[in-house]
Amino acid sequence: MRSSELQLEEILRRADTLRREKATRRAAALSAASVFVCLALIVGAAMLLGGLPAAAGEDSVPAVYGSLILSSASLGYVVIGVLAFGLGVSVTLLCRALRAAKGKGNRRD
């Protein structure tokens, strides 16, 4: 039979393992939710801004592709690109912060 000290150590070790597993599940759920929210925001913004009317004659000038980005009809694409980039950066920073917090928790042992 184990002594009381060994039983207490085993109980504390198991409790710490359960806490880590719960934190891992929570971080995975948060990451998945943030990805879905970002995709929903990008798709929603694309649907809202995608209906902008095209200016006449844009497709008839293939030699000046760079100036097409500056036209009002492509504003929606530029806004969606900037929003997608910003959301990607924010999700990356969130994941790095969660990983750093997870690393600090493991160093405590």
Summary of the structure (lengths in Angstrom):
residues: 109
radius of gyration: 25.2
end to end distance: 26.8
largest distance: 87.7
contacts: 231
relative contact order: 0.11
helix: 79%
strand: 0%
